[in-house]
Amino acid sequence: MFGFGRKKDKKTKKDAQQEETAVLTPEDKEQIQLSISLKEQEFEQAAEEKHAKILEEIGMAYVELGDDDRAIDFLEKSIQIEKSVGDGYKNLLRLYNKKRAEAAKANDDKTLQIYLNKMDQLMQVSKDVTRGVR
């Protein structure tokens, strides 16, 4: 009835990563690029209170394209304007962790420290949002 004692279908870490990095067709990539262009135009015309949301949307589009550096840039700008712990925050934390892991694997202590510091700063954002600090 409740499923106690049944084995769960567990996805391996590799399966989860493959789902995460779904292969985009050239048409998909073109559509996402078009969406980014439209969002950039919208940003220029939008009121300041909408800037953070638009930057987050652009960052999320770059996440979808797999352009981690641009995604990080836009998501950081969004968080700087308006502290929030939504999808942009979660993806930014995931990207920082990915960059940190790459730096650790490459024995690049300088880059590793940069991303550890960025992760600490992002965790502070979470604390500030929880406390209601703007």
Residue, then its C-alpha position, 0 to 999 in steps of 0.5 A: m500500500f505505502g511501498f514500504g520494503r520495495k526497492k526503489d529504481k535508483k538512477t546512477k549518477k551517470d544516468a542523471q548527468q546524461e539526462e541533464t545534458a540532453v543533446l540539443t538539435p541545431e534547431d533547438k540551439e537556434q531557438i534558444q539563441l533567438s530567445i536569448s536575443l529577444k530577452e536581451q532586447e527586452f532587458e534594454q526596454a524593461a523597467e529596473e525591477k524586471h532586470a533580475k528576472i530577465l538576466e536569470e532567464i538569459g542565464m538559464a538559456y545559457v545553462e541549457l546551451g551548455d555555455d557555463d561561463r556565460a550562464i555564470d555571468f548572467l546568473e551572478k548579475s541577476i543575484q547581485i540585483e535581486k537576492s533570490v534562491g530560485d532556479g537561477y540560484k540552484n543552477l549557479l550553485r551547481l555550476y560553481n560546484k562543477k567548476r570547483a570539481e574541474a579545478a580540483k581535478a586539474n590541481d588548479d588551487k587558485t581557481l579552486q579557491i575562487y569557486l569555493n569563495k563564490m560558493d560561500q558567497l552564494m550560501q550567504v545569499s541564501k542566509d540573507v534571503t531566509r533572514g529577509v535581508r535585502 
